[in-house]
Amino acid sequence: MRKNVISAVIVIVMALTLAWLPRAALRPEESHELDGKQTKPFHLKSPNNQKIDYTRFEARPTVIGFFASWCPPCRAELTQWSRLHEKYGKQGLVVLAVAVDPLVTPDTVKGVGPLAAELKLPYAVALATDQFAKDYNYKGFPTTIIINADGKIARTFYGYQDLEKFEVVLQKVVGTNIKNSKSK
């Protein structure tokens, strides 16, 4: 009898895990669905409880990336976002990595800060809220949203992507930002 209960519990856990995985590991997709949508103001907190709000990102091209601290493809994208920050930061690009751990695996939130330190992330890291996830159309991780200096979404990428895909869009967004700042 006890073996049957243990077997049933294992089957249920496996079924729940399999049901949850599609949301976690998104298939790579480049989406135009939200292109041109105005982003909403936000107020988040960093892993060490510092305030992070939208004013820091206003009027600047921005990459917002959703990740989970324990997700291998997300770690790879965190590194890619660092490269983008280094390459385009002098042209005004800012990056915000948003950990979804509070929403999907609350017990792993304590790993977000150490991961950021381990990877020496040169950009802001915040903890997601339900409202932020809703406002920015969070569907799973990793997700990368590129926003132009006018605060409008230029492109959304779901799932792990090669750096080159981000750069095609960023070169247009950052290039537009340079032209706009010269004409002011």
C-alpha positions as CSV (number, residue, x, y, z in Angstrom):
1,M,0.0,0.0,0.0
2,R,2.8,2.4,1.0
3,K,4.6,1.7,-2.3
4,N,1.5,2.6,-4.3
5,V,1.1,5.9,-2.5
6,I,4.8,6.8,-3.1
7,S,4.4,5.8,-6.8
8,A,1.3,7.9,-7.1
9,V,3.0,10.9,-5.5
10,I,5.9,10.6,-7.9
11,V,3.6,10.4,-10.9
12,I,1.7,13.5,-9.8
13,V,4.9,15.4,-9.2
14,M,6.2,14.4,-12.6
15,A,2.9,15.4,-14.3
16,L,2.9,18.8,-12.6
17,T,6.5,19.4,-13.6
18,L,5.8,18.5,-17.2
19,A,2.8,20.8,-17.2
20,W,4.8,23.7,-15.9
21,L,7.9,23.3,-18.2
22,P,6.4,24.8,-21.3
23,R,6.0,28.1,-19.4
24,A,9.5,27.9,-18.1
25,A,11.6,27.0,-21.1
26,L,10.0,28.9,-23.9
27,R,10.7,27.9,-27.5
28,P,12.6,30.7,-29.3
29,E,10.3,33.1,-31.0
30,E,10.6,36.7,-32.2
31,S,7.3,38.5,-31.7
32,H,6.0,41.7,-33.3
33,E,2.8,41.5,-31.3
34,L,3.7,44.3,-28.9
35,D,5.8,46.4,-31.3
36,G,4.9,50.1,-30.8
37,K,3.1,49.5,-27.5
38,Q,3.9,52.2,-24.9
39,T,5.5,50.8,-21.8
40,K,4.2,51.4,-18.3
41,P,5.9,53.0,-15.4
42,F,7.2,50.6,-12.8
43,H,8.6,50.4,-9.3
44,L,10.7,47.3,-8.4
45,K,13.2,46.3,-5.9
46,S,16.7,44.8,-6.3
47,P,17.7,41.6,-4.5
48,N,19.3,43.8,-1.8
49,N,16.1,45.8,-1.4
50,Q,17.2,48.9,-3.4
51,K,14.4,50.8,-5.3
52,I,14.5,50.5,-9.0
53,D,12.0,52.6,-10.9
54,Y,11.2,53.5,-14.5
55,T,12.7,57.0,-14.3
56,R,16.2,55.5,-14.5
57,F,15.3,54.1,-17.9
58,E,13.1,57.0,-19.3
59,A,14.2,58.4,-22.7
60,R,16.8,55.8,-23.2
61,P,16.9,52.6,-25.3
62,T,16.4,49.7,-22.9
63,V,16.7,46.0,-22.8
64,I,14.4,44.3,-20.2
65,G,15.1,40.7,-19.7
66,F,13.1,38.2,-17.6
67,F,15.1,35.3,-16.2
68,A,15.1,32.7,-13.4
69,S,18.3,32.3,-11.3
70,W,18.4,28.5,-11.8
71,C,17.7,28.5,-15.5
72,P,20.7,27.6,-17.7
73,P,19.5,29.4,-20.9
74,C,18.8,32.4,-18.7
75,R,22.3,32.5,-17.4
76,A,23.5,32.5,-21.0
77,E,21.2,35.4,-21.8
78,L,22.4,37.3,-18.7
79,T,25.9,37.1,-20.2
80,Q,24.6,38.2,-23.6
81,W,22.8,41.2,-22.0
82,S,26.2,42.1,-20.4
83,R,27.8,42.1,-23.9
84,L,25.0,44.4,-25.2
85,H,25.5,46.7,-22.2
86,E,29.2,46.9,-22.9
87,K,28.8,47.4,-26.6
88,Y,25.9,49.9,-26.6
89,G,26.1,51.5,-23.2
90,K,28.0,54.5,-24.4
91,Q,25.3,55.1,-26.9
92,G,22.7,55.3,-24.2
93,L,21.5,51.7,-23.8
94,V,20.5,50.5,-20.4
95,V,19.7,47.0,-19.3
96,L,17.4,45.7,-16.6
97,A,17.4,42.0,-15.7
98,V,14.2,41.0,-13.9
99,A,14.3,37.8,-11.9
100,V,11.0,35.9,-12.0
101,D,12.0,33.7,-9.1
102,P,9.4,35.5,-6.8
103,L,6.6,34.5,-9.1
104,V,7.6,30.9,-10.1
105,T,10.0,29.6,-7.4
106,P,9.9,31.8,-4.3
107,D,12.4,29.6,-2.5
108,T,15.1,30.5,-5.0
109,V,14.9,34.3,-4.6
110,K,17.9,34.2,-2.3
111,G,20.0,33.0,-5.2
112,V,19.4,36.0,-7.4
113,G,21.8,38.4,-5.7
114,P,24.7,35.9,-5.6
115,L,24.1,35.0,-9.2
116,A,24.4,38.6,-10.3
117,A,27.6,39.0,-8.2
118,E,29.0,35.7,-9.6
119,L,28.4,36.9,-13.2
120,K,29.5,40.4,-12.4
121,L,26.5,41.9,-14.1
122,P,27.2,45.5,-15.0
123,Y,23.5,46.5,-15.1
124,A,20.5,46.6,-12.7
125,V,18.9,43.5,-11.5
126,A,15.3,43.5,-10.0
127,L,12.8,41.1,-8.6
128,A,9.6,40.7,-10.6
129,T,6.2,41.6,-9.3
130,D,2.9,40.2,-10.6
131,Q,1.9,43.7,-11.9
132,F,5.2,44.2,-13.7
133,A,4.9,40.7,-15.3
134,K,1.4,41.6,-16.4
135,D,2.3,45.0,-17.7
136,Y,5.3,43.6,-19.7
137,N,3.4,40.6,-21.1
138,Y,5.6,38.0,-19.2
139,K,4.9,34.5,-20.7
140,G,8.0,32.6,-19.5
141,F,11.7,32.8,-19.4
142,P,14.0,33.8,-20.8
143,T,12.2,36.8,-22.4
144,T,13.9,39.8,-23.8
145,I,12.1,43.1,-24.6
146,I,13.8,45.8,-26.5
147,I,12.4,49.3,-25.9
148,N,13.2,52.5,-27.8
149,A,14.0,55.8,-26.3
150,D,10.4,56.9,-26.6
151,G,9.3,54.1,-24.3
152,K,7.8,52.0,-27.0
153,I,8.4,48.3,-27.4
154,A,10.6,47.7,-30.5
155,R,10.6,43.9,-30.3
156,T,10.0,41.0,-27.9
157,F,12.0,37.7,-27.9
158,Y,10.8,34.6,-26.2
159,G,13.1,31.8,-25.3
160,Y,16.9,31.7,-25.7
161,Q,18.1,33.8,-28.6
162,D,21.4,34.3,-30.3
163,L,23.0,37.7,-29.6
164,E,22.8,38.6,-33.3
165,K,19.0,38.6,-33.2
166,F,19.0,41.2,-30.4
167,E,21.6,43.3,-32.3
168,V,19.6,43.6,-35.5
169,V,16.9,45.4,-33.5
170,L,19.2,47.2,-31.2
171,Q,21.3,48.8,-34.0
172,K,18.1,50.4,-35.3
173,V,16.9,51.5,-31.8
174,V,20.3,52.8,-30.6
175,G,21.0,54.4,-34.0
176,T,17.7,56.3,-33.8
177,N,18.6,57.4,-30.3
178,I,21.9,58.8,-31.5
179,K,20.2,60.7,-34.4
180,N,17.5,62.1,-32.0
181,S,20.0,63.3,-29.4
182,K,22.1,65.1,-32.1
183,S,19.0,66.9,-33.5
184,K,18.0,68.3,-30.0
